[in-house]
């Protein structure tokens, strides 16, 4: 293992990107390593306990499908009392930047409906219209996910008390979905700022849990779990884990010793620290009291 993670992180390149500047400010806070660990632990527990949801969000494109649906349904001010999550609007958002194909969109809507995450309903003023909406089951997962982010941000910006806000103000989740959704639709998606890292971390099923495992093992200086343990924990096959490790090695994100035990590289540490600072900066923008 090549050195402690705390000595290897690389600050984001600020340039003229306001979000990256905000991410750099979080990244440079003395408490950032503790927040990163809290964030990573939360993501690991979330992925481990909700395997079906984990499968549905196995890559960045599937995740964006859900994000667009949540935004369109939430933004009643823009789209009216039925929300805006019609198939036509979803297709427009998914395909305008060539992010998600019509086939993937149709598959995701069918899977989310079948698994009880999404329901469809007819328009209140025009029964010919059909809208998709998240079920309480999906919204509960969103609440859990945002609560984990809030706990990490409370380490960095305790004065805002985001975790308490989410508990005391149920409407705050819808405000986050609207605010973040509008920015995502109108601006550059956060993941597009790190395309090389996201090509592994966000595009391949099982890569994110593998990265979380490598980072936590590195930060805590604990043995890297076996392929079988990782596969069982996250609902993967041992072959998937083996192939992901090989891909990570080829990309310079992981290293494997003579005994076949994987470990994080300095490149993975720097990339993951940078990505986490960006992700937290996005949520810090939108997760604020009314």
Secondary structure as GFF3:
##gff-version 3
##sequence-region A 1 290
A	DSSP	three_ten_helix	5	7	.	.	.	ID=ss1
A	DSSP	alpha_helix	18	27	.	.	.	ID=ss2
A	DSSP	alpha_helix	32	49	.	.	.	ID=ss3
A	DSSP	alpha_helix	51	56	.	.	.	ID=ss4
A	DSSP	alpha_helix	60	74	.	.	.	ID=ss5
A	DSSP	alpha_helix	76	79	.	.	.	ID=ss6
A	DSSP	alpha_helix	87	96	.	.	.	ID=ss7
A	DSSP	alpha_helix	102	114	.	.	.	ID=ss8
A	DSSP	beta_strand	118	122	.	.	.	ID=ss9
A	DSSP	beta_strand	130	134	.	.	.	ID=ss10
A	DSSP	alpha_helix	136	156	.	.	.	ID=ss11
A	DSSP	three_ten_helix	158	160	.	.	.	ID=ss12
A	DSSP	alpha_helix	162	168	.	.	.	ID=ss13
A	DSSP	alpha_helix	171	186	.	.	.	ID=ss14
A	DSSP	three_ten_helix	190	194	.	.	.	ID=ss15
A	DSSP	alpha_helix	195	201	.	.	.	ID=ss16
A	DSSP	alpha_helix	207	220	.	.	.	ID=ss17
A	DSSP	alpha_helix	227	234	.	.	.	ID=ss18
A	DSSP	alpha_helix	238	250	.	.	.	ID=ss19
A	DSSP	beta_strand	254	256	.	.	.	ID=ss20
A	DSSP	beta_strand	262	264	.	.	.	ID=ss21
A	DSSP	alpha_helix	266	286	.	.	.	ID=ss22
###
